[in-house]
Amino acid sequence: MSYQPAFDLADIVAIDVHTHAEVSERGQASLSDELNEASSAYFGVEGNRKPTIGEMAAYYRERKMVAVVFTVDAEYATGQPPVPNEEVAEGCAANADALIPFASIDPWKGAAGAREARRLVEQYGVSGFKFHPNIQGFFPNDRMAYPLYEAIEELGVPALFHTGQTGIGAGVPGGGGIRLKYSNPMYVDDVAADFPHLPIILAHPSFPWQDEALSVATHKPQVHIDLSGWSPKYFPPQLVQYANTLLKDRVLFGSDYPVLTPDRWLSDFDTLEIKPEVKPRILKDNAARLLGLGEAG
């Protein structure tokens, strides 16, 4: 079953570009129990930490929102098989009124990963790809990942990179072996330069490298920033300033559900000093254009 969106942009209030498929229908998790528990403690997660894709669809449908859903394939570094990309894509296809599928391919797969990317887009309708350099254990500008980026660029879909500190491994001795150095957005600047037609999303306020992320996004016109993983009340002032001005067309709503709910994010976003004409761009219009869904306005 190949994904085709089944929603009318005019009928939805927001597009959440950053949510996680944490568990498969068969109960397979993409992270170890230790890392999952550490992440839950770090974010103070309340409610269902491991919703199925069907449950995620119901959650977003009730709110008249659409969510981008992905797993994280970091099997080379962690030994933990991910939630299958095919299952995510099929689950989104079955709930195409509320979900949009992204995939995740371990960059250590090399040429095999590039072939997988093409298959997932052409056969399953996958709309983008998620990378988590911390968990996958690689610098985004490592040339071993370039065949995969080349395929994604040719396919015309976005690549989303985790940037900044991660709650995964936080508080575990040694951070669970997860190294923060990989998530400096300046490493993604090389990718943006070497693949000038690849749409890129820098995920999260990029603590402690927020200024680096803003620099990359203002310099490279295909680079966007999603605002997931943080409550808006903690956004650094320079991020708010750029979202209101130079990057008003390239900043995206993302929650990081299920670790942060869109309800909490949107409640705190309402208190942020974002210009009225910019809010709909952040919540829906920019994502709609980036994902090829048409103009929302």
Buried (B, 14 or more C-beta within 10 A) or exposed (E): BEBEBEBEBEEBEBBBBBBBBBBBEEEBBBBBEEBBBBBBEBBEBEEEBBBBBBEBBBBBBEBEBBBBBBBBBBBEBBEBBBBBBBBBBBBBBBBBBBBBBBBBBBBBBBEEBBBBBEBBBEEBBBBBBBBBBBBBBBBBBBEEBBBBBBBBBBBEBBBBBBBBBBBBBBEBEEBBEBBBEBBBBBBBBBBBEBBEEBBBBBBBBBBEBBBBBBBBBBEBEBBBBBBBBBBBEEBBEEBBEBBBEEBBBBBBBBBBBBBBBBEBBBEBBEEBEBEEEBBBBBBBBBBBBBBEBEEBE
